[in-house]
Amino acid sequence: MDETRKIAEFAVRTEHRDLPVAVVQAMKVYILDNLAAGLVGSRTPWADMVADLANEVAPSGPCALFNRSQTTTTSYAALVNGTMIGGFECDHAFLPGSCHPSAAVFPAVMAIAQKNHLDGATLLAASALGYEAVCRIGLAATRSVEDKRGFHGPGTNAPFGGAIGAGKALKLDLQQMIHCLGIAGSHGAGLLEFAKEGAMTKRIHVARGAQTGLESAMLAANGFTGPSTVLEGKRGFLQVYSPDPKPDLLLDGLGDNWKLLEILVKAYPCHASFHAVIDVIWRFLQNNQIDLGQIKSVRVIGTEKMMEDRFCDREPTSVLGSQYSLPFSVAIALLRDAGDPLSFSESTLWDPTVRSLAESVELSTFSDLSESEKDASATVAITVADETFTLQATGWKGAPTNPYTFAEMADKFRRYAGNFITESDQEEIISRVDHLEDESDVGQLIRLLGRPAG
């Protein structure tokens, strides 16, 4: 017992100097990835709607927003920037814990950093601690929160990550951090019903967690209290949200075995469950010249998880539906440049050629394969004219077993940011993140993201 207190103690006592080198390096990759995701998500219809809401209720403040001259309060900056980071399926995830630290933690920390003119070392430490906390809390709750109860897992645990990150940025003491977690525990939410129609609610689940997590930290700083056993208590988060909680995972190896090092970084703006499939197709097309007009059939064989009903809609009616659809994402990977995040768009959604191919993609599970064929995470068979190409998908750039280096992430950032900010600003941002410990005021870095290219 006493897990809530021990998580809080770890967050309060750990500073940038205590972080392992591998954690610092990983966080720089994650932060640059967040900036890339935020820029891509900055001009989506749902981001515009949330930004309009912020402009109506909080039309000024100390915090910048991605790709906008608009500023707002810390609370609404966390919501808007969180929607931009997490709202276009570009944000990285910790799959074993069903959580998205990217949109849960970083927008909250970024907002406090701007308001209080924090240095880069503080930003790194606060982000890392928020990441580690939400990964562990999601892991302890287990995926049954989502798979059995029907909650959207990342929405339920996001407030804890935002609370720890913002609480560390605000330099809360131990008792305040405990209350901060206790307050955050009353804000977890999000239902999976969005997947049925591709509804926009999914776009703000994690961002709302960043916002309420930040507000929890601000309330705790002012003396507001929350339950000190919010994680482990009989009516606490783990017992209420999960039918199969594993509270021992909250503290197992804390400070030694960093779960944030096992995060999956997305290479493509679609659901992570089928990234291996999209990646093997994309890489095949990079290295082979084929006549895509001669495609006769496409078959994907994968895990039962990959073939869940929510991932198999052949005729999506929204961009989110296309990003959640395995056959539609396969069609985009074959007929468009999946390496370009804007290949998932309204125009592509209604393109008759893409829709026709998506409808024809055959799907089956590994139960149909021999044991020797099950070594791959997925198999893709593409028949073009009279030739069939069989592709074994065993991983992809960004998988925990194949993480991005900073240089590789810089290349991804340039690819994602090119349509939104100038080349000189891109290079300055990359350099500043690479040397984040040297930043005396990270607000200068963040303001570069609010300067559109033209």
Helices and strands as residue ranges (DSSP letters): H 3-13, G 16-18, H 21-40, G 41-43, H 45-57, E 63-64, E 71-72, H 74-86, G 95-97, H 101-116, H 120-141, H 144-147, H 153-169, H 174-184, H 194-197, H 201-221, H 237-241, G 247-250, G 259-262, G 272-274, H 275-287, G 292-294, E 295-302, G 309-311, H 319-323, H 326-335, G 341-343, H 346-349, H 352-360, E 362-365, G 366-368, G 371-375, E 378-384, E 387-393, H 406-417, H 423-434, G 436-438, H 443-448
